[in-house]
Amino acid sequence: METKINKLKEIDKTENPFKVPENYFAQFNEEIMNRLPEKEIVAPEPVSLWDRAKPWVYLAAMFVGLYITINFLMKAPGNDNLAENQVATQQTLSGLPGNTDNYWSTVQITEEEFYQYLEEQLIEDSYFDYMYHQYYLN
């Protein structure tokens, strides 16, 4: 064991024991490239028309499927004759008195009665007080 320690003491500590061959890093890239195997250059395959159109066809098929599914789910049972039901509804509405095409209600009041009603609602609900910051004593 002492002989190994003595041999370590004999090593000169001022000199670096590791040495790199001359021009090693200057030629490093060339040496690595020379050792690599040659790679064949493969020409890219042409993309067919179907491969280009495939995503668009799938997208269109998805939307058609979604449309059919929604129509199937929205169809209520017993509403097979939807057009007949719409015609019957139109006939029922047209039988009401007066022209109901432009009104949301069949109640007929004058403009003065309508404004009177609005004013009463404003006073009863105290909206008038909020709008004009005035308070009435009833």
C-alpha positions in Angstrom: 0.0 0.0 0.0 2.9 2.3 0.8 4.3 1.8 -2.7 1.2 3.2 -4.3 1.3 6.3 -2.1 4.9 6.8 -2.9 4.2 6.5 -6.6 1.5 9.2 -6.3 4.0 11.5 -4.6 6.5 11.0 -7.4 4.0 12.5 -10.0 4.9 16.0 -10.9 2.0 18.3 -9.9 3.0 21.3 -12.0 2.6 19.4 -15.2 -0.9 18.4 -16.5 -1.0 14.6 -17.0 -3.8 14.9 -19.6 -2.9 16.0 -23.1 -4.9 16.5 -26.2 -3.4 15.6 -29.6 -2.4 18.6 -31.8 -5.2 20.0 -34.0 -7.7 17.7 -32.4 -10.5 20.3 -32.1 -9.7 21.9 -35.4 -10.4 18.7 -37.2 -13.0 17.4 -34.8 -16.1 18.2 -37.0 -14.4 16.7 -40.1 -13.5 13.5 -38.4 -17.0 13.0 -37.0 -18.6 13.7 -40.4 -16.2 11.2 -42.1 -17.2 8.5 -39.6 -20.9 8.9 -40.2 -22.5 6.6 -42.8 -23.8 8.1 -46.0 -27.5 8.9 -45.9 -29.6 8.5 -49.0 -31.7 11.5 -50.0 -35.3 10.4 -50.5 -37.6 12.5 -52.7 -40.8 13.4 -51.0 -43.9 11.6 -52.2 -46.5 13.8 -54.0 -49.6 14.5 -52.1 -52.7 13.2 -53.8 -55.9 15.3 -54.3 -57.8 13.0 -52.0 -55.3 13.5 -49.2 -55.6 17.3 -49.6 -59.5 17.2 -49.7 -59.9 14.6 -46.9 -60.0 17.0 -44.0 -62.6 19.2 -45.8 -64.8 16.1 -46.6 -64.6 15.0 -43.0 -65.5 18.5 -41.7 -68.5 18.6 -44.1 -69.6 15.1 -43.0 -69.4 16.2 -39.4 -71.6 19.2 -39.9 -74.2 17.2 -41.9 -74.2 14.6 -39.1 -74.6 17.3 -36.5 -77.5 18.9 -38.4 -79.3 15.5 -38.8 -78.8 14.7 -35.1 -80.2 18.1 -34.0 -83.2 17.8 -36.2 -83.8 14.3 -34.9 -83.6 15.3 -31.3 -85.7 18.5 -31.8 -88.5 16.6 -33.5 -91.2 16.0 -30.8 -93.1 12.7 -31.0 -96.5 13.1 -32.7 -95.4 16.2 -34.7 -95.1 14.3 -37.9 -97.5 16.6 -39.7 -95.7 19.9 -38.8 -96.9 21.7 -41.9 -100.6 20.8 -41.1 -100.2 22.0 -37.5 -98.8 25.4 -38.8 -101.7 25.8 -41.2 -104.2 25.1 -38.4 -102.5 27.6 -36.1 -102.6 30.2 -38.8 -106.3 29.6 -39.4 -107.0 29.9 -35.7 -105.2 33.2 -35.4 -106.8 34.6 -38.4 -110.2 33.9 -37.0 -109.6 36.4 -34.1 -111.4 39.7 -34.2 -109.4 42.6 -35.8 -106.0 42.4 -37.5 -103.6 40.6 -35.2 -100.6 40.5 -37.5 -99.1 43.7 -36.1 -100.1 43.3 -32.4 -98.9 41.1 -29.6 -102.2 41.3 -27.9 -105.9 41.5 -29.0 -106.7 44.0 -26.3 -107.7 47.3 -28.0 -107.1 50.5 -26.0 -106.6 54.0 -27.0 -103.3 55.8 -26.8 -104.6 58.0 -24.0 -105.6 55.0 -21.9 -102.2 53.5 -22.4 -100.4 56.6 -21.2 -102.8 56.9 -18.2 -102.0 53.3 -17.3 -98.2 53.9 -17.5 -98.5 57.0 -15.3 -100.5 55.1 -12.7 -97.8 52.4 -12.6 -95.1 55.0 -12.2 -96.8 56.6 -9.3 -97.9 53.4 -7.6 -94.4 51.8 -7.8 -92.6 55.1 -6.9 -90.6 55.1 -10.1 -91.6 58.7 -10.6 -89.9 59.6 -7.3 -86.7 58.0 -8.4 -86.7 59.7 -11.8 -87.4 63.2 -10.6 -86.3 63.0 -6.9 -89.7 64.3 -5.8 -91.9 62.8 -3.1 -95.6 63.2 -2.9 -97.8 63.1 0.2 -100.9 61.0 -0.4 
